[in-house]
């Protein structure tokens, strides 16, 4: 869609800029525009006052890779250009910002920002105090709590303009999006377009390690021709020195190249990047020793597609996108039998380093409270040792001066921050399984009931990738098992099998100590017996004159007379029944006991 740029001095319309959005239904919630630092029109839009700041920001952005710029956990940064543009649907003057989380290769390199309904836009708006307008109401009717954005669909609100004649209030999101597109196309202010997230990715690296590219260039014509199939697979030549040349040429330029077809020629000296191999390695897992094919057809059809792929958020943004593309190419040429490589993808999150505390400093170097600083990213900061920090409510402050609020943040582990915890050190001290259990936990019954409830819970949590609560269920089982002097071997074996996906080394050792010579990897996973999952007792609510006064524990087959007797013995319920005449009893087995009693007239007056 097209926004008309407004001249900051004369309000004169200067030029049109095209922005891209995947949510046209939220156009009325656009409170600012964001340009990628490399946008070709950016320099021509800058106000004189902001030009220097924007150019400095662009220089910093150009030093970052696309991965660094789009990292989800990265703190958002940007600069106001000093210019505004008219929203095509309501004519509202919309500020134009430049921020590195927008890439020039995505869409048009400029986006509408709707902070109420996009996480990145929300974080940016909160940091720079940009207005937030809610235009989508969730189906549950909630909206506008300003704690987090709502990125789902719903019904439209605050989405009409009498001047343009566009009114999408009350429409479902999808219908509203179609209505906006129709209006834009009719008004010649925009059009529908499919934008592919797949972008060009440099398919070469100037390193020695990596698969050599099987292409030869003829010196006389510069033509690149493929290496004959008889020379494949191409292997790296032996080099005494594979360090960078210092002239910009790849290390392989040091190799002695043989001429081809009696013509002077040179081999391609770049190598294939490591991400290329990671696009299809899962196929090789299915048939790792096959020297004649990428993967055996029968094995690929048996094992594929991958059931669950576990990877981080940044991992999914680029790598898995290209892995899908790679797989679809292989599907197109008949190498694989499925269109998609993975049935499901799970983002497991990241383990942060230890919390670091910093204090802000004024121009004189004195410590000041973070509350008094508008731009935390730009102020001078000093690292504060944790022994000098104390917690005050939800905030962290200096012990010596509680009026100085500190910045507390757990960063991703990195060598530059000095907060890396080497997992090898943890394994050496505590063992691999202890580390696995810790990572995945980062959260009078009959014995048979306890066993099968544990089996049911752990199975559900594994299937739902809620590993911490699965570990909690096993901890509950162990705590309850301590009450028994002896446990049947079958119950212990079932527990060890439950433990095996979490702590395989520990489980194998326990399995061996139980007298088994075979690996538990060949044992079926335990299943819960439904008969033992059914509770023999239930918690029954008791109402007196329509108000719940307590609960009692009864057998599931408890009769009405027994339920009334148990209610009269309960301390919370009995005080409402003592000395009262029971006029009526309503009992729904397994659901509720409701008792109606006579209330003295005097008491009735007092209750009014």
Helices and strands as residue ranges (DSSP letters): E 2-6, E 13-18, G 24-29, E 32-35, H 42-45, H 51-62, H 66-69, E 78-86, E 93-99, E 110-113, G 115-117, H 119-128, E 136-137, E 155-156, E 160-161, E 166-167, H 173-186, E 215-218, E 224-226, G 229-231, G 251-254, E 265-267, H 274-277, H 281-286, H 297-303, E 309-310, H 313-332, E 345-346, E 356-361, E 367-368, G 370-372, E 380-384, G 386-388, E 389-392, E 395-398, E 407-409, H 423-430, H 432-441, H 447-463, H 467-481, H 489-500, H 504-513, G 520-522, H 530-533, E 537-544, E 547-555, H 560-569, H 571-577, E 582-588, E 592-597, H 601-607
